[in-house]
């Protein structure tokens, strides 16, 4: 075990504990809200930018419009998540929500950590600290499986890592 293994264990552990306390419902809906927000913001920002005629620069109006749509969608899913969480909390299902949140937190942090490691290896090569790290090797070995789960529309991401 090298220092990178320790850092990775700390990062994955913190996200797992955070996921436990946040719960599956809130963690999942935050991610869904972000994804849907980005998709809808990409589709509707030109319309919203027209409403922002008081912004003199069209580029800045587009940026502000994109961020506004993203924030509204993400805020709406956050409110829904908190309401659902409040309904689940007093029931016996709360422990399932927390356990699911821990697992979800571990999976999401594992995916992002694997992506960061893959980007590092792509641009800087596989340093000895990475090849000597058992956890980094596990994450990097599983990353192609994660990439294979992406829809065909995300082929550019698969191509980037291959």
MOBEL-V951414 format. One record per residue. RES is the residue in one small letter. BURIAL is I if it has 16 or more other C-alpha atoms within 10 Angstrom, else O. Layout:
res: <RES/RES>
burial: <BURIAL/BURIAL>
This chain:
res: <x/x/x/x/x/x/x/x/x/x/x/x/x/x/x/x/x/x/x/x/x/x/x/x/x/x/x/x/x/x/x/x/x/x/x/x/x/x/x/x/x/x/x/x/x/x/x/x/x/x/x/x/x/x/x/x/x/x/x/x/x/x/x/x/x/x/x/x/x/x/x/x/x/x/x/x/x/x/x/x/x/x/x/x/x/x/x/x/x/x/x/x/x/x/x/x/x/x/x/x/x/x/x/x/x/x/x/x/x/x/x/x/x/x/x/x/x/x/x/x/x/x/x/x/x/x/x/x/x/x/x/x/x/x/x/x/x/x/x/x/x/x/x/x/x/x/x/x/x/x/x/x/x/x/x/x/x/x/x/x/x/x>
burial: <O/O/O/I/I/O/O/I/O/O/O/I/I/I/I/I/I/I/I/I/I/I/I/I/I/I/I/I/I/I/O/I/I/I/O/I/I/I/O/O/I/I/O/O/I/I/O/I/I/O/O/I/O/O/O/O/O/O/O/O/I/I/O/I/I/I/I/I/I/I/I/O/I/I/I/O/I/I/O/I/I/I/O/O/I/O/O/I/O/O/O/O/O/I/O/O/I/I/I/I/I/I/I/I/I/I/I/I/I/I/I/O/I/I/I/O/I/I/O/O/O/O/O/O/O/O/O/O/O/I/O/I/I/O/I/I/I/O/I/I/O/O/I/I/O/O/I/O/O/O/O/O/O/O/O/O/O/I/O/O/O/O>
